[in-house]
């Protein structure tokens, strides 16, 4: 085993939150080591959004045999296609187990940039409706922060990332620092007005708030609407660690990025109550190295960060590092989806659109905002889009007249609404180390046990009913309810398992994302979440990360860390 030099800060994970932690800490003057388990990503080599189907081996239909052999879990994600499968893990090398009656689909991206390369880019703030919900309803534990604590950090990360969106003035979905919004198409604009008329403004349709640039921003180009964002973005028009935060950290001259570094353990001194080092296995050579740092940020993703805590056991922490509360591994959450409806919208047969807008519509939560619903707590929002169905007919021709003829043969306009619902914290939804299964580097794998509860199931039923009501209100016909629930994990919003809280006896982290048990350990990825809200969580992760980095730096200045 070799010993490496000491850094001011060590960040585990080079994805969404790891990139932001690296940016904030290096810009504050710290020397920062970022450890990433997977390979490096070079956009000029690895981003292939413009490669057409005829230039890939299976013409875009995927290597079915390879997926069945190596990516039998990852293939269930729509983005794991023939172009982007390389951004998803090999499931044989990265196993995990689940009870037979509690399946969980763990979608992972192990490379520099992590899943920020192929995320869906929807970015919404939380409000006090979300931060106060646990305390208000006596569920789980209370968040140790409120919206006012996070608002300036939402501002900061939005200004850096570049978020396009439309201000709507909703208390339950606070407005942010927006670039110009993308346009609604004709059917979406029609639906917005009809919903306002039918429901008095309670159900508001707006353009999605998206981490995709609509104007040049921070040295990055505006989006040109090519469409397949999950394959990468050579123009850096959408926010990712590779496109934005890691380049910003690198520009300071204080970043050391080490790919192919599988973290096996956090070493610690129980008497000093400090993490002292990070033990790493080289993914290629299997050589072991220990790195030292004054502070450590765990940003490896929800379940990987929690796995590291469980792996780092000692006499002082026999059930896992920072686990004096016994809460490490508990209260795993994911959102619900694939419940809603779609329908055909008549009256727009002569209208079409150009380009492939990398964004959809959003209908924010309205249930349990003012009036209490009799069947469930919390709520859901909808994502979706209006689009024209394609045509399938063989024709020959060329030139402008041929193109106009094809446009005229498009199918009817459709509007699809898909609900995303909140999952309640439940201590029986938990992860632990599997006693027998190990990954390709000899590290114990996780055993994940998670399922949706009665509250989630009642919400999902309401998603379908409300979606049908809204389609009827806008004049849709041939309405088809969507009832296709997915297993937890497939929404790819997993969070919880090392929650924030006010009391060290019932939580792992304090209001600064700092471990109660070890003050120089911070966890700012999804593991820290105390509840799940129903909005996409990545923007909140980023804001929490920036806030925690500031606090860590200020604590170091005071010689507290």
C-alpha positions as CSV (number, residue, x, y, z in Angstrom):
1,X,0.0,0.0,0.0
2,X,1.3,3.4,-0.9
3,X,0.8,6.7,1.0
4,X,-0.2,9.8,-1.0
5,X,0.1,13.5,0.1
6,X,-2.4,15.3,2.2
7,X,-5.1,17.6,0.8
8,X,-7.3,20.2,2.4
9,X,-10.4,18.4,1.3
10,X,-11.2,15.0,-0.3
11,X,-14.4,14.6,-2.3
12,X,-15.6,11.1,-3.0
13,X,-17.5,11.0,-6.3
14,X,-17.2,13.2,-9.4
15,X,-20.9,13.4,-10.3
16,X,-23.6,16.0,-9.6
17,X,-22.7,16.9,-6.1
18,X,-19.1,15.9,-6.2
19,X,-18.5,18.3,-9.0
20,X,-20.2,21.1,-7.2
21,X,-18.3,20.4,-4.0
22,X,-15.0,20.5,-6.0
23,X,-15.9,23.8,-7.5
24,X,-17.0,25.5,-4.3
25,X,-14.0,24.2,-2.3
26,X,-11.3,25.0,-4.8
27,X,-12.8,28.4,-5.5
28,X,-12.5,29.0,-1.7
29,X,-8.8,28.3,-1.9
30,X,-8.6,24.7,-0.8
31,X,-6.5,22.0,-2.4
32,X,-9.1,19.3,-3.3
33,X,-8.7,15.7,-4.3
34,X,-11.7,14.2,-6.2
35,X,-11.9,10.4,-6.2
36,X,-14.0,8.7,-8.9
37,X,-14.5,5.0,-9.0
38,X,-15.0,4.9,-12.8
39,X,-13.1,6.1,-15.9
40,X,-12.4,9.6,-17.1
41,X,-14.7,11.1,-19.6
42,X,-13.4,13.1,-22.6
43,X,-16.3,14.9,-24.3
44,X,-14.6,15.0,-27.7
45,X,-14.2,11.2,-27.5
46,X,-17.2,10.1,-25.5
47,X,-20.1,12.4,-26.3
48,X,-21.8,11.0,-29.4
49,X,-25.2,12.9,-29.5
50,X,-24.8,13.6,-33.2
51,X,-23.9,10.1,-34.4
52,X,-26.8,8.7,-36.5
53,X,-28.2,5.2,-36.2
54,X,-26.6,4.0,-39.4
55,X,-23.1,4.6,-37.9
56,X,-23.7,2.3,-34.9
57,X,-23.5,-1.4,-35.1
58,X,-27.1,-2.3,-34.2
59,X,-28.6,0.8,-35.9
60,X,-29.8,2.1,-32.6
61,X,-31.7,-1.1,-31.6
62,X,-29.1,-2.0,-28.9
63,X,-26.9,-5.1,-28.4
64,X,-29.6,-7.2,-26.7
65,X,-27.2,-10.1,-25.8
66,X,-24.7,-7.8,-24.2
67,X,-27.3,-6.0,-22.2
68,X,-28.8,-9.3,-21.0
69,X,-25.3,-10.5,-20.0
70,X,-23.8,-7.3,-18.5
71,X,-26.5,-4.7,-17.9
72,X,-29.6,-6.6,-17.1
73,X,-30.7,-3.9,-14.5
74,X,-29.3,-0.9,-16.4
75,X,-31.2,-1.8,-19.6
76,X,-34.5,-0.9,-17.9
77,X,-33.6,2.8,-18.0
78,X,-34.7,4.4,-21.3
79,X,-31.3,6.2,-21.6
80,X,-29.3,3.0,-21.7
81,X,-29.4,2.8,-25.5
82,X,-26.8,1.8,-28.0
83,X,-25.1,5.2,-27.8
84,X,-25.2,5.7,-24.0
85,X,-25.0,2.2,-22.5
86,X,-21.3,2.9,-21.9
87,X,-22.3,5.5,-19.3
88,X,-24.1,2.8,-17.2
89,X,-22.4,0.3,-14.9
90,X,-21.7,-3.4,-15.7
91,X,-24.2,-5.2,-13.4
92,X,-22.0,-8.3,-13.1
93,X,-19.1,-6.2,-11.8
94,X,-21.4,-4.1,-9.5
95,X,-23.9,-6.6,-8.0
96,X,-26.4,-6.0,-5.2
97,X,-29.2,-8.1,-3.8
98,X,-32.8,-7.6,-2.9
99,X,-35.5,-9.8,-1.1
100,X,-37.7,-11.6,-3.7
101,X,-40.8,-9.5,-2.7
102,X,-39.0,-6.2,-2.6
103,X,-37.3,-5.6,-6.0
104,X,-35.2,-2.4,-6.4
105,X,-33.7,-1.3,-9.7
106,X,-30.5,0.5,-9.0
107,X,-29.5,2.6,-12.0
108,X,-25.8,3.7,-11.8
109,X,-23.3,5.7,-13.8
110,X,-19.7,5.1,-12.6
111,X,-17.5,7.6,-14.4
112,X,-16.3,11.1,-14.1
113,X,-19.6,13.1,-14.3
114,X,-21.6,10.2,-12.9
115,X,-25.3,10.3,-13.8
116,X,-25.1,14.0,-14.4
117,X,-24.1,13.1,-18.0
118,X,-27.4,11.3,-18.7
119,X,-29.9,12.9,-16.2
120,X,-33.2,14.4,-17.4
121,X,-32.2,18.0,-16.2
122,X,-35.5,18.9,-14.5
123,X,-34.7,21.3,-11.7
124,X,-37.2,22.5,-9.2
125,X,-36.9,24.3,-5.8
126,X,-38.5,22.9,-2.7
127,X,-40.6,25.1,-0.5
128,X,-41.5,25.1,3.2
129,X,-44.5,22.9,2.2
130,X,-41.8,20.3,1.8
131,X,-39.3,21.2,4.5
132,X,-42.1,21.4,7.2
133,X,-44.1,18.3,6.1
134,X,-42.5,15.8,8.4
135,X,-42.9,18.0,11.5
136,X,-46.4,19.0,10.5
137,X,-47.6,15.4,10.1
138,X,-45.5,13.6,12.7
139,X,-43.7,11.5,10.1
140,X,-40.0,10.6,10.3
141,X,-38.0,13.5,11.8
142,X,-38.1,17.2,11.2
143,X,-35.7,18.8,8.7
144,X,-33.2,21.0,10.5
145,X,-33.5,23.7,7.8
146,X,-36.2,25.7,6.2
147,X,-36.6,27.3,2.7
148,X,-35.0,30.6,3.9
149,X,-31.8,28.7,4.8
150,X,-31.5,27.3,1.3
151,X,-32.9,30.1,-0.8
152,X,-29.6,32.0,-1.3
153,X,-27.8,28.8,-2.2
154,X,-30.5,27.9,-4.7
155,X,-29.8,31.3,-6.2
156,X,-26.1,30.6,-6.3
157,X,-26.2,27.3,-8.0
158,X,-28.9,28.4,-10.5
159,X,-26.8,31.3,-11.6
160,X,-23.9,29.1,-12.2
161,X,-25.7,26.1,-13.8
162,X,-28.0,28.1,-16.0
163,X,-31.7,27.1,-15.5
164,X,-34.3,28.0,-18.1
165,X,-37.8,28.5,-16.8
166,X,-40.8,30.7,-16.3
167,X,-41.7,32.5,-13.1
168,X,-45.2,31.6,-11.9
169,X,-45.4,33.0,-8.4
170,X,-46.4,29.7,-6.7
171,X,-45.7,29.4,-3.0
172,X,-45.3,25.6,-3.3
173,X,-42.8,25.9,-6.2
174,X,-40.6,29.0,-5.6
175,X,-39.3,30.8,-8.6
176,X,-35.6,31.0,-9.2
177,X,-32.9,32.7,-11.2
178,X,-34.1,31.8,-14.6
179,X,-32.7,32.1,-18.1
180,X,-35.5,32.7,-20.8
181,X,-38.0,29.8,-20.8
182,X,-38.4,27.4,-23.7
183,X,-41.6,27.9,-25.7
184,X,-44.7,25.8,-25.2
185,X,-46.0,24.3,-28.4
186,X,-49.5,25.1,-29.7
187,X,-51.2,22.3,-27.9
188,X,-49.4,22.9,-24.7
189,X,-50.3,26.6,-24.8
190,X,-53.9,25.6,-25.5
191,X,-53.9,23.2,-22.5
192,X,-52.5,25.8,-20.2
193,X,-55.4,28.2,-21.0
194,X,-58.1,25.5,-20.8
195,X,-56.8,24.2,-17.4
196,X,-56.8,27.8,-16.1
197,X,-60.4,28.2,-17.2
198,X,-61.5,24.8,-15.9
199,X,-59.7,24.8,-12.5
200,X,-59.4,28.5,-11.7
201,X,-55.6,28.5,-11.7
202,X,-55.3,25.6,-9.2
203,X,-53.8,23.3,-11.9
204,X,-51.2,25.3,-13.7
205,X,-49.3,24.0,-16.7
206,X,-45.9,25.6,-17.3
207,X,-42.8,24.8,-19.3
208,X,-40.4,22.6,-17.4
209,X,-37.6,24.3,-15.4
210,X,-34.5,22.7,-17.0
211,X,-30.7,22.9,-16.6
212,X,-30.4,23.5,-20.4
213,X,-29.2,26.8,-21.7
214,X,-31.5,29.0,-23.8
215,X,-28.8,31.6,-24.2
216,X,-25.1,31.5,-24.0
217,X,-24.1,31.4,-20.4
218,X,-20.8,31.1,-18.5
219,X,-18.8,30.3,-21.6
220,X,-21.2,27.6,-22.7
221,X,-23.4,27.7,-25.8
222,X,-27.1,27.8,-26.0
223,X,-28.9,24.5,-26.8
224,X,-29.6,23.8,-30.5
225,X,-32.4,21.3,-29.8
226,X,-30.8,18.2,-31.3
227,X,-32.6,16.0,-28.8
228,X,-30.6,13.0,-27.5
229,X,-29.1,14.8,-24.4
230,X,-28.4,11.5,-22.5
231,X,-25.6,10.7,-25.0
232,X,-23.6,13.8,-23.8
233,X,-23.5,17.3,-25.0
234,X,-20.4,18.5,-26.9
235,X,-21.6,22.1,-26.8
236,X,-21.9,21.9,-23.0
237,X,-25.4,23.4,-23.3
238,X,-26.8,21.4,-20.4
239,X,-25.4,21.4,-16.9
240,X,-23.3,18.4,-15.8
241,X,-20.2,17.9,-13.7
242,X,-18.2,17.3,-16.9
243,X,-19.7,20.4,-18.7
244,X,-19.6,22.9,-15.9
245,X,-18.5,22.3,-12.3
246,X,-15.4,20.2,-12.8
247,X,-14.0,22.6,-15.5
248,X,-14.6,25.5,-13.1
249,X,-12.7,23.6,-10.3
250,X,-9.9,22.7,-12.7
251,X,-9.5,26.4,-13.7
252,X,-8.5,27.3,-10.1
253,X,-5.4,25.1,-10.4
254,X,-6.3,23.5,-7.0
255,X,-8.1,20.4,-8.3
256,X,-6.6,16.9,-8.4
257,X,-9.0,14.5,-10.1
258,X,-8.2,10.8,-9.8
259,X,-10.5,8.4,-11.9
260,X,-10.5,4.6,-11.5
261,X,-10.3,5.1,-7.7
262,X,-12.6,2.7,-5.9
263,X,-13.0,3.9,-2.3
264,X,-13.1,0.9,0.0
265,X,-13.1,2.5,3.5
266,X,-13.0,5.8,5.4
267,X,-10.4,5.6,8.2
268,X,-11.0,7.4,11.4
269,X,-9.7,8.2,14.8
270,X,-12.4,7.5,17.4
271,X,-10.7,9.5,20.1
272,X,-10.4,12.6,18.0
273,X,-13.8,12.1,16.4
274,X,-12.3,12.7,12.9
275,X,-12.0,10.9,9.6
276,X,-8.3,10.6,9.0
277,X,-8.0,9.0,5.6
278,X,-9.7,7.5,2.6
279,X,-8.5,4.0,1.5
280,X,-8.7,3.5,-2.3
281,X,-8.3,0.5,-4.6
282,X,-7.1,1.3,-8.1
283,X,-9.8,-0.1,-10.3
284,X,-7.2,-1.2,-13.0
285,X,-4.1,-2.2,-11.0
286,X,-5.8,-3.1,-7.7
287,X,-3.0,-1.2,-5.9
288,X,-4.2,0.3,-2.6
289,X,-3.5,3.9,-1.5
290,X,-4.6,6.0,1.5
291,X,-5.2,9.7,1.1
292,X,-5.4,12.2,3.9
293,X,-7.5,15.3,4.2
294,X,-8.8,17.8,6.7
295,X,-12.4,17.4,5.6
296,X,-14.1,14.7,3.6
297,X,-17.2,15.2,1.4
298,X,-19.1,12.0,0.5
299,X,-20.8,12.6,-2.8
300,X,-20.7,9.1,-4.3
301,X,-24.5,8.9,-4.7
302,X,-27.1,8.0,-2.1
303,X,-26.5,4.3,-1.9
304,X,-22.7,4.3,-2.5
305,X,-22.1,6.9,0.2
306,X,-24.2,4.8,2.6
307,X,-22.3,1.7,1.6
308,X,-19.1,3.4,2.5
309,X,-20.4,4.3,6.0
310,X,-21.5,0.7,6.5
311,X,-18.1,-0.6,5.3
312,X,-16.1,1.7,7.6
313,X,-16.8,-0.2,10.8
314,X,-14.7,-0.2,14.0
315,X,-15.0,-0.8,17.7
316,X,-16.2,2.7,18.1
317,X,-18.8,2.3,15.2
318,X,-19.6,-1.4,15.1
319,X,-22.6,-0.9,12.8
320,X,-21.0,1.6,10.5
321,X,-19.2,5.0,10.6
322,X,-21.3,7.9,11.9
323,X,-24.0,5.5,13.0
324,X,-24.4,6.1,16.7
325,X,-28.1,6.9,15.9
326,X,-28.6,3.6,14.1
327,X,-30.1,5.5,11.2
328,X,-27.5,4.8,8.6
329,X,-29.2,2.7,5.9
330,X,-32.8,3.5,6.9
331,X,-35.6,5.4,5.2
332,X,-34.7,4.8,1.6
333,X,-37.0,6.7,-0.7
334,X,-37.7,7.0,-4.4
335,X,-40.5,8.8,-6.2
336,X,-43.3,7.1,-8.0
337,X,-44.1,7.5,-11.7
338,X,-45.7,5.9,-14.7
339,X,-49.2,6.8,-13.5
340,X,-51.3,9.3,-15.5
341,X,-53.0,9.5,-18.9
342,X,-52.6,10.4,-22.5
343,X,-55.1,11.6,-25.1
344,X,-55.6,12.9,-28.6
345,X,-56.1,16.7,-28.9
346,X,-58.1,17.7,-32.0
347,X,-58.1,21.1,-33.8
348,X,-54.4,21.5,-34.5
349,X,-54.0,19.3,-37.6
350,X,-52.4,22.1,-39.6
351,X,-49.8,22.9,-36.9
352,X,-46.4,21.3,-36.3
353,X,-43.0,22.1,-34.8
354,X,-39.3,22.0,-35.6
355,X,-36.4,20.7,-33.6
356,X,-36.4,18.4,-30.6
357,X,-37.0,20.5,-27.5
358,X,-35.0,18.9,-24.6
359,X,-37.7,19.7,-22.1
360,X,-41.3,19.0,-21.4
361,X,-44.2,20.6,-19.5
362,X,-44.8,20.6,-15.7
363,X,-47.9,20.8,-13.6
364,X,-46.9,21.6,-10.0
365,X,-48.5,19.9,-7.0
366,X,-51.8,21.3,-5.9
367,X,-53.2,18.5,-3.7
368,X,-52.6,18.9,0.0
369,X,-51.4,22.5,-0.6
370,X,-54.5,24.2,0.8
371,X,-57.2,21.6,1.3
372,X,-56.4,18.3,2.9
373,X,-57.0,15.2,0.8
374,X,-59.0,12.5,2.5
375,X,-57.0,9.6,1.2
376,X,-53.3,10.5,1.5
377,X,-50.7,13.0,2.6
378,X,-48.2,14.9,0.5
379,X,-48.8,15.1,-3.3
380,X,-47.5,14.8,-6.8
381,X,-46.8,16.9,-9.9
382,X,-47.0,16.0,-13.6
383,X,-44.4,16.0,-16.3
384,X,-45.3,15.4,-19.9
385,X,-45.5,16.9,-23.4
386,X,-47.7,17.5,-26.4
387,X,-46.4,16.0,-29.7
388,X,-47.6,14.9,-33.1
389,X,-47.6,11.2,-33.7
390,X,-45.4,10.0,-36.5
391,X,-46.5,8.5,-39.8
392,X,-45.6,5.1,-41.2
393,X,-45.9,5.0,-45.0
394,X,-43.4,4.2,-47.7
395,X,-43.2,7.0,-50.2
396,X,-40.6,8.2,-52.7
397,X,-39.7,11.7,-53.7
398,X,-37.3,14.5,-53.0
399,X,-37.2,18.3,-52.5
400,X,-39.4,20.8,-50.8
401,X,-42.7,19.5,-52.1
402,X,-41.8,16.0,-50.8
403,X,-41.0,17.4,-47.4
404,X,-44.2,19.4,-47.2
405,X,-46.2,16.2,-48.1
406,X,-44.5,14.3,-45.3
407,X,-45.3,17.0,-42.8
408,X,-48.9,17.0,-43.9
409,X,-49.1,13.2,-43.3
410,X,-48.2,13.4,-39.6
411,X,-50.5,11.8,-37.1
412,X,-52.7,13.5,-34.6
413,X,-51.5,15.6,-31.7
414,X,-51.2,13.8,-28.4
415,X,-50.8,15.2,-24.9
416,X,-49.3,12.9,-22.2
417,X,-49.3,13.6,-18.5
418,X,-47.2,11.5,-16.1
419,X,-47.3,11.9,-12.4
420,X,-44.3,12.0,-10.1
421,X,-45.3,11.4,-6.4
422,X,-43.7,11.8,-3.0
423,X,-42.5,8.7,-1.1
424,X,-42.7,8.9,2.7
425,X,-39.7,8.0,4.9
426,X,-40.1,4.5,6.2
427,X,-37.5,2.8,8.4
428,X,-38.3,-0.6,6.9
429,X,-37.1,0.6,3.5
430,X,-33.4,0.1,4.2
431,X,-30.0,-1.1,3.0
432,X,-27.3,-3.3,4.6
433,X,-24.2,-5.1,3.6
434,X,-24.8,-8.4,2.0
435,X,-23.0,-11.1,4.0
436,X,-21.9,-13.1,0.9
437,X,-21.9,-11.0,-2.3
438,X,-18.9,-8.9,-3.3
439,X,-18.2,-6.6,-6.2
440,X,-15.4,-7.0,-8.8
441,X,-12.9,-5.3,-6.3
442,X,-13.8,-7.6,-3.4
443,X,-15.9,-5.1,-1.6
444,X,-19.1,-6.3,0.1
445,X,-22.2,-5.4,-1.9
446,X,-25.5,-3.9,-0.7
447,X,-28.7,-5.7,0.1
448,X,-31.5,-3.3,-0.7
449,X,-35.0,-3.8,0.7
450,X,-37.6,-1.2,-0.4
451,X,-41.2,-1.0,-1.5
452,X,-43.9,1.6,-1.9
453,X,-46.4,1.9,1.0
454,X,-50.2,2.4,1.1
455,X,-49.9,6.2,1.0
456,X,-47.9,6.0,-2.3
457,X,-50.4,3.5,-3.8
458,X,-53.3,5.8,-3.0
459,X,-51.4,8.7,-4.5
460,X,-50.8,6.7,-7.7
461,X,-54.5,6.0,-8.1
462,X,-55.2,9.7,-7.7
463,X,-52.6,10.6,-10.4
464,X,-54.6,8.6,-13.0
465,X,-57.9,10.1,-12.0
466,X,-56.6,13.7,-12.0
467,X,-54.8,13.2,-15.3
468,X,-58.0,12.0,-17.0
469,X,-59.9,14.9,-15.6
470,X,-57.4,17.4,-17.0
471,X,-57.4,15.8,-20.5
472,X,-61.2,15.9,-20.5
473,X,-61.1,19.6,-19.5
474,X,-58.8,20.5,-22.5
475,X,-61.1,18.6,-25.0
476,X,-58.9,15.6,-25.5
477,X,-60.5,12.4,-27.0
478,X,-59.4,8.8,-27.0
479,X,-58.1,9.2,-23.5
480,X,-56.0,6.3,-22.2
481,X,-55.2,6.0,-18.5
482,X,-51.6,5.0,-17.7
483,X,-51.3,2.5,-14.9
484,X,-47.8,1.1,-15.2
485,X,-46.1,1.4,-11.8
486,X,-42.3,0.8,-11.7
487,X,-40.2,-0.7,-9.1
488,X,-38.5,1.7,-6.6
489,X,-35.2,2.8,-8.1
490,X,-36.3,3.2,-11.7
491,X,-37.3,6.8,-11.1
492,X,-33.6,7.3,-10.4
493,X,-34.4,9.7,-7.5
494,X,-33.3,7.5,-4.7
495,X,-32.6,9.4,-1.5
496,X,-32.4,9.0,2.3
497,X,-30.4,6.5,4.3
498,X,-28.2,9.1,6.1
499,X,-30.7,11.8,6.9
500,X,-30.3,15.3,8.3
501,X,-32.0,16.1,11.5
502,X,-31.9,18.2,14.7
503,X,-31.3,15.3,17.2
504,X,-28.1,13.2,17.0
505,X,-30.1,10.3,18.5
506,X,-32.4,10.1,15.4
507,X,-30.3,11.4,12.5
508,X,-26.9,11.1,10.9
509,X,-26.2,14.7,9.8
510,X,-26.9,18.2,11.2
511,X,-28.2,21.3,9.5
512,X,-24.9,21.8,7.6
513,X,-24.8,18.2,6.2
514,X,-22.1,17.5,8.8
515,X,-22.0,14.2,10.6
516,X,-23.0,14.4,14.2
517,X,-20.4,11.9,15.2
518,X,-17.4,13.1,13.1
519,X,-17.4,16.9,12.4
520,X,-15.0,16.7,9.5
521,X,-17.3,14.4,7.5
522,X,-19.9,15.9,5.2
523,X,-22.5,14.1,3.1
524,X,-24.3,16.2,0.5
525,X,-25.7,13.7,-2.1
526,X,-29.2,12.2,-1.9
527,X,-28.3,10.1,1.2
528,X,-28.8,13.3,3.3
529,X,-32.4,13.8,2.5
530,X,-35.0,13.7,5.3
531,X,-38.0,13.5,3.1
532,X,-38.5,13.3,-0.7
533,X,-41.0,16.0,-1.7
534,X,-42.3,15.2,-5.2
535,X,-40.0,17.5,-7.2
536,X,-36.9,16.3,-8.9
537,X,-34.2,16.5,-6.2
538,X,-30.9,17.4,-8.0
539,X,-31.2,21.2,-7.6
540,X,-31.7,20.7,-3.9
541,X,-28.6,18.5,-3.7
542,X,-26.6,21.1,-5.4
543,X,-27.8,23.9,-3.1
544,X,-27.1,21.8,0.0
545,X,-23.6,21.0,-1.3
546,X,-22.7,24.6,-2.0
547,X,-24.0,25.6,1.5
548,X,-22.1,22.8,3.2
549,X,-18.9,23.6,1.4
550,X,-19.2,27.3,2.6
551,X,-19.7,26.1,6.1
552,X,-16.8,23.7,6.0
553,X,-14.4,26.4,4.7
554,X,-15.6,28.9,7.4
555,X,-15.1,26.2,10.1
556,X,-11.6,25.6,8.8
557,X,-10.8,29.3,9.0
558,X,-11.8,29.2,12.6
559,X,-9.6,26.1,13.2
560,X,-12.6,24.0,14.1
561,X,-11.8,21.4,11.5
